[in-house]
Amino acid sequence: MLEELPAEVQAMLRKSQQHYQQHARLQLSVDTWGADKLAWCSAQQYEPAVDGRVLSTAEILERATEAFAPLRMAGFTPLISVCEFGKGTAAKPLKKHRMVEQLIVGGRTAAVLRQSPPRMLFAVEGGTLICLAAEEMTTEQKTAALSYKALQWWKRAVVR
């Protein structure tokens, strides 16, 4: 999949991934992407960093955003699922949702990223969630059920 990217972008992406794997013990991967130019990515700390630190979700996200920056050069928007050390795996994180900031997809401002498969991106409109993108096709019924769960999470997160 990465072979489809320009050679310069591939090299920069691999160098970033190797750097963060070596120092912060982060497993960074580009899982899938589509014609919508959204790259579904994962970032997981698989053991404490070289200095013994366990990174927070915000710290992992910051490093992953830097590591996946070359994707932006190729015109892709990275959607990053984050899994902290000891809190599940990238394929099955304990935190199923997280807030997304400053991300516009299809003219709408994204609000919630469902990190657990099937991964989805939602916008909040009129007290409901609208699915902007999904990593894989799902039925309308399943999308509605997952949207409802994400909305309940979002309501609790906004109150916190």
Secondary structure, 3 states (H helix, E strand, C coil): CHHHCCHHHHHHHHHHHHHHHHHHCEEEEEEEECCCCEEEEEEEECCCCCCCCCCCHHHHHHHHHHHCHHHHHCCCEEEEEEECCCCECCCCECCCEEECCCCEECCEEEEEEECCCCCEEEEEECCEEEEEEECCCCCHHHHHHHHHHHHHHHHHHHHC
